Amino acid sequence: MSVILDRNVQSNYLLSTEEKIVLKARIAESLDPDFIEIEVPLKDLTYENVCRICCEELEVSPKHVLKLRKAS
């Protein structure tokens, strides 16, 4: 299974004095083509954290994720 990420540019996006990035994510080749939005603090922007947050929000196990890829 792949999780597709699409960066939603939020240049002046501030929450509780912490800068965050908003990513749109979905499961590749899923029957549901809709993306969900996830927020990741820039200071925690690592592959592991993005994968963990995506899995929590999409309700999938990290062991089922083959890759994270950026949508074009």
RAWOMO-V296968 format. One record per backbone hydrogen bond with DSSP energy under -0.5 kcal/mol. CO is the residue of the C=O (numbers start at 1). NH is the residue of the N-H. Records with the same first field share a line. If there is no record, write none. Layout:
CO=NH  NH
//
This chain:
1=66  67
2=4  28
3=69
4=26
5=71
6=24
7=9
8=22
10=13
12=14
13=20
15=18
18=15
19=42
21=23  40
22=8
23=38
24=6
25=36
26=4
27=30
31=33
36=25
38=23
40=21
41=44
42=45
44=46
46=50
47=51
48=52
49=53
50=54
51=55
52=56
53=57
54=58
55=59  60
61=64
62=65
64=66
67=3
69=5
//
